[in-house]
Amino acid sequence: MLLTIKKVKELYDISRITLINWEKEGLITPVRTPKGRRRYKKEDIEKLLGMLEEKPKPKVVLYARVSTKKQEEYLKNQIRRLEEYANSQGWQYEVISEIASGVNENRRGLLKLLNKIKRGEVEKVVIEYPDRLARFGFEYLKFFMESFGVELIVLDGKEDEEDAKKELAEDLIAIVTSFAARIYGQRSKEHDSNTG
């Protein structure tokens, strides 16, 4: 809603001089009519008077991950590509990155991201490709995010094939190790109960 100087005085008891000073200080920018008359946006005036809360800028989280410390350089490049994309969109963003297996269920960075989403602090999540978020269960995570109104953006950048193969092999070893520990854990419990 656009207001004349007279209407601003009437509604808010703000003088013409005050409006001109605010304009000079860059606090407010009037809209000019074809004849050059000033019109002020109601929300601009109310924001300056503290009547309106400023909406926080859209919160964008860039999430990057690699499996091992050896891939640290790749992680930096991944973050750089995500930042280039976010900057090209003009977004303010936060980076959450971590070095952890894609099959690890206790990743600090991922848990931090999910908690931020639950608290309503995130509007968009940007990842390079699905495997960065999770080796398995990507669709569940996507569904979780969307149920909180969060847009998941997958850039689909191409990962280095050699790195991808190494990482997949490491994730498979992690899975086998996890299952082996469960099986041997059960066997030792059975053994203890049989001998005790």
C-alpha positions as CSV (number, residue, x, y, z in Angstrom):
1,M,0.0,0.0,0.0
2,L,1.4,3.4,-1.0
3,L,0.9,6.4,1.2
4,T,1.2,10.2,0.4
5,I,3.3,12.4,2.8
6,K,-0.1,13.8,4.1
7,K,-1.4,10.2,4.8
8,V,1.9,9.3,6.6
9,K,1.5,12.4,8.8
10,E,-2.1,11.5,9.5
11,L,-1.5,7.8,10.3
12,Y,1.8,7.9,12.1
13,D,2.4,11.6,13.0
14,I,5.6,11.6,11.0
15,S,6.5,15.0,9.4
16,R,7.6,15.6,5.9
17,I,11.1,16.7,7.2
18,T,11.5,13.3,9.0
19,L,10.6,11.4,5.9
20,I,13.1,13.4,3.7
21,N,15.8,12.9,6.4
22,W,15.1,9.1,6.4
23,E,15.4,9.1,2.7
24,K,18.8,11.0,2.8
25,E,20.1,8.5,5.4
26,G,19.1,5.6,3.1
27,L,16.6,4.2,5.6
28,I,13.6,4.5,3.2
29,T,13.2,4.8,-0.6
30,P,10.0,6.4,-1.8
31,V,8.2,5.4,-5.0
32,R,7.9,8.3,-7.4
33,T,4.7,9.0,-9.4
34,P,5.0,10.0,-13.0
35,K,4.9,13.6,-11.8
36,G,7.7,13.0,-9.4
37,R,5.6,13.0,-6.2
38,R,6.8,10.8,-3.3
39,R,4.8,7.8,-2.2
40,Y,5.8,5.6,0.7
41,K,5.3,1.9,1.2
42,K,3.2,1.3,4.4
43,E,5.4,-1.7,5.4
44,D,8.6,0.4,5.0
45,I,7.2,3.0,7.5
46,E,6.0,0.4,9.9
47,K,9.3,-1.5,9.8
48,L,11.2,1.7,10.6
49,L,8.8,2.4,13.5
50,G,9.4,-1.2,14.8
51,M,5.8,-2.1,14.2
52,L,6.8,-4.9,11.8
53,E,9.3,-7.6,12.6
54,E,11.8,-8.1,9.8
55,K,11.5,-11.5,8.3
56,P,14.8,-13.4,8.6
57,K,16.5,-14.0,5.2
58,P,15.8,-17.4,3.7
59,K,18.0,-19.9,5.3
60,V,20.0,-22.1,2.9
61,V,22.2,-24.9,4.1
62,L,24.9,-26.4,1.8
63,Y,25.7,-29.9,2.9
64,A,29.0,-31.6,1.8
65,R,30.5,-34.9,2.8
66,V,33.3,-37.3,2.0
67,S,34.1,-40.6,3.6
68,T,37.7,-40.3,4.6
69,K,40.4,-37.8,5.7
70,K,42.3,-38.6,2.4
71,Q,39.5,-36.9,0.5
72,E,39.8,-33.6,2.3
73,E,40.8,-31.8,-0.9
74,Y,37.8,-33.2,-2.7
75,L,35.6,-31.9,0.3
76,K,37.0,-28.4,-0.2
77,N,36.2,-28.5,-3.9
78,Q,32.7,-29.8,-3.2
79,I,32.1,-26.9,-0.8
80,R,33.5,-24.4,-3.3
81,R,31.1,-25.7,-6.1
82,L,28.1,-25.5,-3.7
83,E,29.1,-22.0,-2.6
84,E,29.5,-20.9,-6.3
85,Y,25.9,-22.1,-6.9
86,A,24.5,-20.4,-3.8
87,N,26.2,-17.1,-4.7
88,S,24.9,-17.3,-8.2
89,Q,21.4,-17.4,-6.7
90,G,22.2,-14.5,-4.4
91,W,21.5,-16.7,-1.3
92,Q,22.9,-16.3,2.2
93,Y,23.9,-19.7,3.4
94,E,25.6,-21.9,6.0
95,V,27.9,-24.8,5.2
96,I,27.6,-28.1,7.1
97,S,30.4,-30.4,6.0
98,E,31.8,-33.6,7.5
99,I,34.1,-36.5,7.0
100,A,32.1,-39.6,7.6
101,S,30.9,-42.8,5.8
102,G,27.7,-42.5,3.9
103,V,26.3,-45.5,5.8
104,N,27.2,-44.1,9.2
105,E,23.9,-43.5,11.1
106,N,25.5,-41.2,13.7
107,R,26.9,-38.4,11.5
108,R,27.1,-35.2,13.5
109,G,26.7,-32.9,10.5
110,L,23.6,-34.7,9.2
111,L,22.0,-34.8,12.7
112,K,22.7,-31.0,13.0
113,L,21.1,-30.4,9.6
114,L,18.0,-32.6,10.5
115,N,17.6,-30.8,13.9
116,K,17.8,-27.4,12.2
117,I,15.0,-28.5,9.8
118,K,12.9,-29.7,12.7
119,R,13.2,-26.3,14.4
120,G,12.1,-24.5,11.1
121,E,15.5,-22.9,10.6
122,V,16.0,-24.2,7.0
123,E,14.2,-23.4,3.7
124,K,16.6,-25.0,1.2
125,V,19.3,-27.7,1.4
126,V,21.8,-27.9,-1.4
127,I,23.9,-31.0,-2.1
128,E,26.1,-32.0,-5.0
129,Y,24.5,-35.4,-5.6
130,P,22.4,-37.9,-3.6
131,D,25.3,-40.0,-2.3
132,R,26.6,-37.0,-0.4
133,L,23.5,-37.0,1.8
134,A,23.3,-40.7,2.3
135,R,24.5,-43.9,0.6
136,F,21.1,-45.5,1.4
137,G,17.8,-44.0,2.4
138,F,18.1,-40.8,0.3
139,E,14.4,-40.8,-0.5
140,Y,13.5,-41.1,3.2
141,L,15.6,-38.1,4.0
142,K,14.2,-36.2,1.0
143,F,10.6,-37.0,2.2
144,F,11.5,-35.9,5.8
145,M,12.8,-32.5,4.5
146,E,9.8,-32.0,2.2
147,S,7.4,-32.7,5.1
148,F,8.9,-29.7,6.9
149,G,8.6,-27.5,3.7
150,V,12.3,-27.7,2.9
151,E,13.4,-27.8,-0.7
152,L,16.2,-30.2,-1.4
153,I,18.3,-29.1,-4.4
154,V,20.6,-31.7,-6.0
155,L,23.2,-30.1,-8.3
156,D,24.1,-33.5,-9.8
157,G,27.7,-32.5,-10.2
158,K,29.9,-35.3,-11.5
159,E,32.1,-36.9,-8.9
160,D,35.5,-38.3,-9.7
161,E,34.9,-41.9,-10.7
162,E,38.0,-43.2,-8.9
163,D,36.9,-41.4,-5.6
164,A,33.4,-42.8,-6.0
165,K,34.6,-46.4,-6.4
166,K,37.0,-46.1,-3.4
167,E,34.2,-44.5,-1.3
168,L,31.7,-47.2,-2.3
169,A,34.2,-49.9,-1.4
170,E,34.8,-48.3,2.0
171,D,31.1,-48.1,2.7
172,L,30.6,-51.8,1.8
173,I,33.4,-52.7,4.2
174,A,31.7,-50.6,6.9
175,I,28.4,-52.5,6.3
176,V,30.1,-55.9,6.4
177,T,32.0,-54.9,9.6
178,S,28.8,-53.7,11.2
179,F,26.9,-56.9,10.4
180,A,29.9,-59.0,11.4
181,A,30.0,-57.2,14.8
182,R,26.3,-57.9,15.3
183,I,26.6,-61.6,14.4
184,Y,29.7,-62.1,16.6
185,G,28.1,-60.1,19.4
186,Q,25.0,-62.4,19.3
187,R,27.2,-65.5,19.2
188,S,29.2,-64.4,22.2
189,K,26.0,-63.7,24.2
190,E,24.7,-67.2,23.2
191,H,28.0,-68.7,24.2
192,D,28.0,-66.9,27.6
193,S,24.4,-67.9,28.3
194,N,25.3,-71.6,27.4
195,T,28.4,-71.7,29.6
196,G,27.0,-69.6,32.5
